[in-house]
Amino acid sequence: MNEKSSGEDLQMEAEWIQRNFVNHLKRCCKKVKVCAKSKRWWMAEITENRKILGSIKRARKTGDALQQQVKRQ
């Protein structure tokens, strides 16, 4: 390419770069699976706390836990 390249030439080069970049990423990078909890701020600690809260809420329904325990979590 030189200074007098046409817009079509530039478009073809941009497509070539994008195609090669995508192919390289597909070969070298792990694909991310997206789900409802796929958030950058989501941590194992949040998952654990949700499990604890869920078990307390279930216990509350059966009368084995107090409302205060649910509020604490």
Backbone hydrogen bonds, N-H to C=O, Kabsch-Sander energy under -0.5 kcal/mol:
donor,donor_aa,acceptor,acceptor_aa,energy
5,S,2,N,-1.5
10,L,6,S,-2.1
11,Q,7,G,-2.3
12,M,8,E,-2.3
13,E,9,D,-2.3
14,A,10,L,-2.5
15,E,11,Q,-2.3
16,W,12,M,-2.1
17,I,13,E,-2.6
18,Q,14,A,-2.5
19,R,15,E,-2.7
20,N,16,W,-2.4
21,F,17,I,-2.5
22,V,18,Q,-2.7
23,N,19,R,-2.3
24,H,20,N,-2.3
25,L,21,F,-2.4
26,K,22,V,-2.4
27,R,23,N,-1.7
28,C,24,H,-2.3
29,C,25,L,-2.5
34,V,32,V,-0.5
38,S,35,C,-1.9
39,K,37,K,-2.0
42,W,39,K,-1.1
47,T,43,M,-1.7
48,E,44,A,-2.6
49,N,45,E,-2.4
50,R,46,I,-2.3
51,K,47,T,-1.9
52,I,48,E,-2.3
53,L,49,N,-2.6
54,G,50,R,-2.4
55,S,51,K,-2.3
56,I,52,I,-2.3
57,K,53,L,-2.6
58,R,54,G,-2.3
59,A,55,S,-2.2
60,R,56,I,-2.3
61,K,57,K,-1.8
62,T,58,R,-1.3
63,G,59,A,-0.5
63,G,60,R,-0.8
64,D,59,A,-2.6
65,A,59,A,-0.9
69,Q,66,L,-0.8
70,V,66,L,-1.2
71,K,67,Q,-2.3
72,R,68,Q,-2.0
73,Q,69,Q,-1.4
